[in-house]
Amino acid sequence: MGLSENMHLHVAGEVECQVHPVVLFSIVDHYSRRETGQERVIGTLLGTETDGKIEVCSGFPVPHTETDEQVAVNTDFHATMLALHQRVYPKQKVVGWYSTGEEVNESSLLFHEFYGQDVERPVHLLLDLGLGDQHRMSCKAYISKQLSLGSSRLGTSFIDIQLTVVSEESDRVGIDTLMKSASGGDAGAFQMSEADSMEVTIKKLLRTIEGVGDYVDKVSRNEVTPDATVIQLLQTAMTAAPNLPSSTFDKIFDSQVQDMLVVVYLANLTRAQLALSEKLQSVAISNAN
């Protein structure tokens, strides 16, 4: 079939790959759900390409078999999932494929050639989930280049290209949601923790204000000897508070509440998107069978 060689070269000014965090999360999720004994997973990458800049916006897993005797891709599943995906995102096209592992190999060349049938210059995104010595995931992007001598084809090499992870505001909100809900289980738990946290904070503030009010009343009635340190702290707190009309304070408070509601809405939207993706995958599997 030819030579498959991992050449760590950077092709400056030719090809640049940008990947959204949701793509990396979906690959990690695919890998965590792999079958017992399966060493790596592969899938299709979708996005856009403009002037050599490839933006990977989403992707979906593709079943495959990989043994010493045989390497095969479920092409029917791939076609079905692609058709379903493009109904929702018609502007996104196939830009390449992904796999997990430490390096490219002979099987990677076969998968790459499969995607090269429909994509002029497919990108191979390699995500190493072994964590390595630094306990960090490694992510690299490659394109292929034919090696030839005269009219004879010697093989194919994988060339390392520039890869950056890009995130929009919605991506950052989603990542913050996942990080905060990591110990709570899911987005629903995150929403409850946000509401509970605000309730606890407000109750604590009310108790503090009540305690300060009782202290001031007792000092005014000469029931308690005034403490200079406490009085100084109260004066500092009063001068630090902005002198705002009640209407302005209400406006600022409502704005903060609306920001929190937007985060809750985006968390719900993320859950709906994940549920829709699982439904589409289930439909594709049933149609392929």
C-alpha positions in Angstrom: 0.0 0.0 0.0 3.0 2.3 0.5 4.8 4.0 3.3 3.0 5.7 6.1 5.4 8.0 7.9 4.7 10.5 10.7 6.7 13.6 9.7 6.6 16.3 12.3 6.9 19.2 9.9 4.9 22.4 10.0 3.5 23.6 6.7 3.6 27.4 7.3 1.2 29.5 5.4 -0.5 26.6 3.6 -3.0 24.9 5.9 -4.3 25.9 9.3 -6.8 23.9 11.4 -9.1 25.3 14.0 -11.2 23.1 16.2 -14.0 23.9 18.5 -13.9 22.5 22.1 -17.2 20.6 21.6 -15.5 18.4 19.0 -12.8 17.4 21.5 -15.5 16.6 24.1 -17.4 14.5 21.6 -14.2 12.5 20.8 -13.5 11.9 24.5 -17.1 10.8 25.0 -16.9 8.4 22.0 -13.7 6.9 23.3 -15.2 6.4 26.8 -18.1 4.5 25.2 -16.0 2.3 23.0 -16.4 -1.5 23.1 -14.3 -3.7 25.3 -11.0 -4.4 23.7 -11.2 -1.6 21.2 -7.9 0.3 21.2 -9.1 3.4 19.3 -12.1 5.1 17.8 -12.6 7.0 14.6 -15.1 9.5 13.3 -16.0 12.1 10.7 -15.1 15.8 11.1 -17.4 18.5 9.7 -16.9 22.2 9.3 -15.9 24.8 6.7 -12.7 25.6 4.7 -11.8 29.1 3.5 -8.4 30.0 1.9 -6.6 27.1 3.5 -8.1 27.7 7.0 -10.1 24.7 8.1 -12.6 25.2 10.9 -13.8 22.0 12.5 -17.2 22.7 14.1 -18.6 19.2 14.8 -18.3 15.5 14.1 -19.8 12.1 14.7 -18.4 8.7 15.4 -18.2 6.0 12.7 -18.1 2.3 13.6 -15.1 0.4 12.2 -13.2 -2.8 12.6 -9.4 -2.9 12.8 -7.5 -6.2 13.1 -4.2 -7.6 11.7 -6.1 -9.2 8.8 -8.8 -6.5 8.1 -9.5 -2.8 8.3 -13.1 -1.7 7.4 -15.4 1.3 7.9 -19.1 1.2 8.1 -19.7 3.3 5.0 -23.5 3.1 5.3 -23.5 4.4 8.8 -21.2 7.3 7.7 -23.5 8.2 4.8 -26.7 8.1 6.9 -25.2 10.2 9.7 -23.8 12.7 7.2 -27.2 13.1 5.6 -29.0 13.6 8.9 -26.3 16.1 10.1 -26.5 18.2 7.0 -30.3 18.5 7.4 -29.5 20.4 10.6 -26.3 22.1 9.4 -26.4 22.3 5.6 -23.4 24.6 5.4 -21.1 22.1 7.2 -19.2 19.7 4.9 -16.8 16.8 5.6 -13.4 18.2 6.2 -11.6 15.1 7.5 -11.6 12.5 10.2 -10.5 11.9 13.7 -9.0 9.1 15.7 -7.5 8.4 19.1 -4.1 7.1 19.7 -0.4 8.1 20.1 0.6 8.1 16.4 -0.5 7.4 12.9 0.0 3.9 11.4 -0.8 1.9 8.3 -4.4 1.7 9.2 -4.5 5.5 9.5 -3.4 5.7 5.9 -6.3 3.5 4.8 -8.9 5.5 6.7 -7.3 8.7 5.3 -7.7 7.4 1.8 -11.3 6.6 2.4 -12.1 10.2 3.4 -9.9 11.4 0.5 -12.4 10.0 -1.9 -14.8 12.9 -1.2 -12.4 15.5 0.3 -9.6 17.0 -1.7 -7.4 17.6 1.3 -8.8 15.8 4.4 -7.5 16.7 7.8 -6.6 14.0 10.3 -7.2 15.0 13.9 -5.3 12.8 16.3 -6.2 12.9 20.0 -4.0 11.1 22.4 -5.9 10.2 25.5 -3.1 8.4 27.2 -2.3 11.6 29.2 1.4 10.9 29.0 4.0 12.0 31.6 2.5 15.4 32.1 -1.1 14.0 32.5 -2.4 16.1 29.6 -4.1 15.2 26.4 -2.2 15.7 23.2 -4.0 16.9 20.1 -2.4 17.2 16.6 -3.6 17.7 13.1 -2.2 16.3 9.9 -2.6 16.4 6.1 -1.2 13.9 3.7 1.4 14.3 1.0 2.2 11.9 -1.7 5.8 10.7 -1.9 6.9 10.0 -5.5 10.0 9.4 -7.5 9.5 10.5 -11.1 6.2 8.8 -12.1 6.5 6.1 -9.4 4.5 6.6 -6.2 6.6 5.6 -3.1 4.0 6.2 -0.5 2.1 8.8 1.6 3.4 10.9 4.5 1.4 12.7 7.2 2.6 16.2 7.7 1.9 18.1 11.0 0.0 21.3 10.5 -0.9 24.2 12.8 -3.7 23.4 15.1 -5.5 25.9 17.4 -8.5 25.4 19.7 -11.0 28.3 19.2 -14.0 29.0 21.4 -16.8 31.4 21.1 -18.8 32.9 24.0 -21.2 29.9 24.0 -18.3 27.5 24.1 -16.8 29.2 27.1 -20.2 29.2 28.9 -20.6 25.5 28.1 -17.1 24.7 29.4 -17.7 26.6 32.6 -21.0 24.7 33.0 -19.3 21.4 32.6 -16.5 22.3 35.0 -18.8 23.5 37.7 -21.2 20.5 37.3 -18.3 17.9 37.3 -18.9 17.1 40.9 -22.6 17.5 40.7 -23.4 15.0 37.9 -25.2 17.0 35.2 -26.4 20.4 34.0 -29.6 20.0 36.0 -27.5 19.7 39.2 -25.5 22.8 38.1 -28.7 24.8 37.7 -29.9 23.7 41.2 -26.5 24.5 42.7 -26.6 28.0 41.3 -30.0 28.7 42.7 -29.1 27.1 46.0 -25.9 29.1 46.2 -27.7 32.4 45.6 -30.4 31.5 48.2 -27.7 30.7 50.8 -25.8 33.9 50.0 -28.9 36.1 50.3 -29.9 34.4 53.6 -26.4 34.8 55.0 -26.4 38.5 54.0 -29.8 39.1 55.6 -28.6 37.5 58.9 -25.5 39.7 58.8 -27.5 42.8 58.3 -29.9 41.8 61.1 -27.0 41.2 63.4 -25.4 44.6 62.6 -28.8 46.3 63.1 -29.3 44.7 66.5 -25.8 45.8 67.5 -26.4 49.4 66.4 -29.7 49.5 68.3 -28.1 48.2 71.5 -25.3 50.8 71.2 -27.9 53.5 70.7 -29.8 52.4 73.8 -26.5 52.3 75.8 -27.0 48.6 76.4 -23.7 47.7 74.8 -20.4 49.6 75.1 -19.4 50.7 71.6 -16.3 49.0 70.1 -14.1 51.4 68.1 -13.0 48.7 65.8 -16.5 47.6 64.9 -17.6 51.2 64.3 -14.6 51.8 62.0 -15.5 48.6 60.1 -19.1 49.8 59.7 -17.9 53.2 58.5 -15.6 51.6 56.0 -18.4 49.3 54.7 -20.8 52.3 54.4 -18.4 54.4 52.4 -17.5 51.5 50.2 -21.1 50.9 49.2 -22.0 52.9 46.0 -24.6 55.7 46.6 -27.1 54.6 44.0 -30.8 55.4 43.6 -33.1 52.5 44.2 -34.2 52.5 40.6 -30.6 52.1 39.4 -29.9 49.4 41.9 -33.0 47.5 40.8 -31.8 47.8 37.1 -28.3 46.4 38.0 -29.8 43.6 40.0 -32.2 42.6 37.3 -29.3 42.6 34.8 -27.4 40.2 36.9 -30.4 37.9 37.3 -30.9 37.9 33.5 -27.2 36.9 33.0 -27.7 34.0 35.3 -30.9 33.0 33.4 -29.0 33.1 30.2 -26.4 30.7 31.6 -29.2 28.4 32.7 -30.8 28.6 29.2 -27.5 27.7 27.6 -27.1 24.8 29.9 -30.5 23.5 28.9 -29.6 24.1 25.3 -26.5 22.0 25.7 -28.5 19.2 27.2 -31.0 19.3 24.4 -28.2 19.3 21.8 -26.6 16.2 23.4 -29.9 14.4 23.5 -30.6 15.2 19.9 -27.2 13.9 18.9 -27.9 10.6 20.7 -31.3 10.3 19.0 -29.7 10.9 15.5 -27.1 8.3 16.2 -29.7 5.8 17.4 -31.7 6.4 14.2 -28.6 6.0 12.0 -27.7 2.8 13.7 -31.2 1.4 13.3 -31.3 2.4 9.6 -27.9 0.9 9.0 -29.0 -2.4 10.5 
